[in-house]
């Protein structure tokens, strides 16, 4: 196995990880920003108040994007397993 092949596998795996994690992370980020703005305007500085909306939005986004995330990961692993003979040879 050539080092270029290993680098290509690593790059494609990192790209897949970023693409799969992006919807959940972005939804949590946007929710955290909205909660922080609401806390700043109402001057309620309770630290635990931010966690409940974030948890709920992350769970909802996993429910919505879960099938797409699973199919993306399955496509990556399937392509990786199918190309094992090319990597060996």
Buried (B, 14 or more C-beta within 10 A) or exposed (E): EEEEEEEEBEEEEEEBEEBBEEBBEEBBEEBBEBBEEEBEEEEEEEEEEBEEBBEEBBEEBEEEBEEEBEEBBEEBEEEBEEEEEEEEE
